[in-house]
Amino acid sequence: MDFIDQLRALATRIASTKDLIQTEEATKNAMVMPFIQALGYNVFDPLEVTPELVADVGMKKGEKVDYAILSAGKPILLFECKKSGAELNVNHASQLFRYFHVTEARFGVLTNGIRYQFFTDLEQPNKMDEKPFLEFNILDFKDQEVDELKKFAKASFDVDTILVTANDLKYTRIIQNQLAEWMVNPSEDFVRLVAADHLAGKRFTPAVKEQFTAITKRAFQRLIGDRINDRLRVAMAPEHAAEAAPSTPEAAQQGPADPATDMAAITTTLEEIEGFHIVRAILRDLVSAKRIVMRDAQSYCAILLDDNNRKPICRLRFNNTARLVIGLMDDKNEERVSLADLDDIYKHADFLRKTVQGYL
């Protein structure tokens, strides 16, 4: 089983049992140990994975870290665990900070069994940074994050490679957070920068600032929306450009449509994308998220199991954003239900699950 498939299997198990896990010890056994094992380390070999490794730290005697991954008898990766659902912040990593200082390990992990925060010493040598350079959520991860996580696996672990990556990830995170902030609340300096070539010597008055601030925010939103649409169009073309069968007798009589024309007329909205991810979240404990596929068309956005027209899960009829409608599929018959907002999709979780279970 590939690494990513192991993570998906673990995610499915954790999603269905996390509410039953109430203690730190249960979190370690049911969540953290399987995670470490997925990285390729033998959790039953104390020469490779040592629980509660003890060290004296200054005046403190018998300090323990929950798990230490060893190589040639020396710690390379430290784990500090909190119970499932516990908040993770720098105040909860005191033991990890102290132990990091007195061992040769260059990486520390703070986790509650669902979220994993990876730390190193980019700011000051041999002193753990206060901010993680990588965060991984076992219940919500992207393929790119798996690629970064895989560098900690036993088969590919290399300190120098990870440190280079850590430095890049640190600044990528900082810039990403800054851009995210500017999308919502662009700073005056940023607005001045993007407006400079368009003012033609005009003064940057409060009125001009207000105008270009609003324009900058709209430009960000449209840029992201266009990029999402472009990626979805590429993903759906050419084999996904049109539906496999016409939906009405009239459509069948008209003959096959021109795929290029159809694609040009399709606009995948942000509401459809968000609705798709809500449906995926509802069904994640039943099937792998990658089996839930969105296929957009002019009149509605279909959500299918295994990208199969014969396995429709629901239809998102969001083209008129003033009236959101979901089509629930009952033995291929569609029942259209109005939604007050996207969160109303969760009210139909049982029906969506039943539909998918019928295909399984």
Stockholm file with secondary structure:
# STOCKHOLM 1.0

chainA/1-360         MDFIDQLRALATRIASTKDLIQTEEATKNAMVMPFIQALGYNVFDPLEVTPELVADVGMKKGEKVDYAILSAGKPILLFECKKSGAELNVNHASQLFRYFHVTEARFGVLTNGIRYQFFTDLEQPNKMDEKPFLEFNILDFKDQEVDELKKFAKASFDVDTILVTANDLKYTRIIQNQLAEWMVNPSEDFVRLVAADHLAGKRFTPAVKEQFTAITKRAFQRLIGDRINDRLRVAMAPEHAAEAAPSTPEAAQQGPADPATDMAAITTTLEEIEGFHIVRAILRDLVSAKRIVMRDAQSYCAILLDDNNRKPICRLRFNNTARLVIGLMDDKNEERVSLADLDDIYKHADFLRKTVQGYL
#=GR chainA/1-360 SS CCHHHHHHHHHHHHHHHGGGCCSHHHHIIIIIHHHHHHTTCCTTCTTTEEEEEEEEETTEEEEEEEEEEEETTEEEEEEEECCTTCCCCGGGGHHHHHHHHHSSCCEEEEESSSEEEEECCSSBTTBCCSSCSEEEETTSCCHHHHHHHGGGSTTTCCHHHHHHHHHHHHHHHHHHHHHHHHHHSCCHHHHHHHHGGGSTTCCCCHHHHHHHHHHHHHHHHHHHHHHHHHHHHHHHTTTTSSCSSCSSHHHHHHCCCCHHHHHHHCCCCHHHHHHHHHHHHHHTTTSCGGGEEEEECSSCEEEEETTCTTSEEEEEECSSTTSEEEEEEETTEEEEEEESSGGGGGGGHHHHHHHHHHHC
#=GC SS_cons         CCHHHHHHHHHHHHHHHGGGCCSHHHHIIIIIHHHHHHTTCCTTCTTTEEEEEEEEETTEEEEEEEEEEEETTEEEEEEEECCTTCCCCGGGGHHHHHHHHHSSCCEEEEESSSEEEEECCSSBTTBCCSSCSEEEETTSCCHHHHHHHGGGSTTTCCHHHHHHHHHHHHHHHHHHHHHHHHHHSCCHHHHHHHHGGGSTTCCCCHHHHHHHHHHHHHHHHHHHHHHHHHHHHHHHTTTTSSCSSCSSHHHHHHCCCCHHHHHHHCCCCHHHHHHHHHHHHHHTTTSCGGGEEEEECSSCEEEEETTCTTSEEEEEECSSTTSEEEEEEETTEEEEEEESSGGGGGGGHHHHHHHHHHHC
//
